[in-house]
Amino acid sequence: FTQEDNESITVLNPPTKPSKQENQDELIKSCPYYKDKEVCCSEYQSQSLVNNFALIDNTFGSANDGCDICAINLKKFWCEYTCNPNQSEFSK
């Protein structure tokens, strides 16, 4: 991977090829807008999102007098950051 100024940088976790997961149920629980779309995250990452999003709900959700929209924004960020097939374009 090279930037426009030809400075070489190391990609620590290169994205995998976009694909539809065998079992997208876990991903859809966390990131419903990825339903029937190709993603770049593993089954393990999908399960981690589900588990971690429960923590976000407990911390930011209205059940604890929190901010539901803050929780939604955090979830959207992590879904995009973890599973978006265009991750390589984020730093352009």
Long-range contacts (C-beta under 8 A, 24 or more apart in sequence): 1-88, 15-40, 15-85, 15-87, 15-88, 16-40, 16-42, 18-85, 21-46, 26-50, 27-83, 30-75, 30-79, 31-75, 31-79, 31-83, 33-79, 34-79, 34-83, 37-85, 38-85, 39-83, 39-84, 39-85, 40-83, 40-84, 40-85, 40-87, 41-82, 41-83, 45-82, 45-83, 46-83, 49-78, 49-79, 49-82, 49-83, 52-78, 53-78
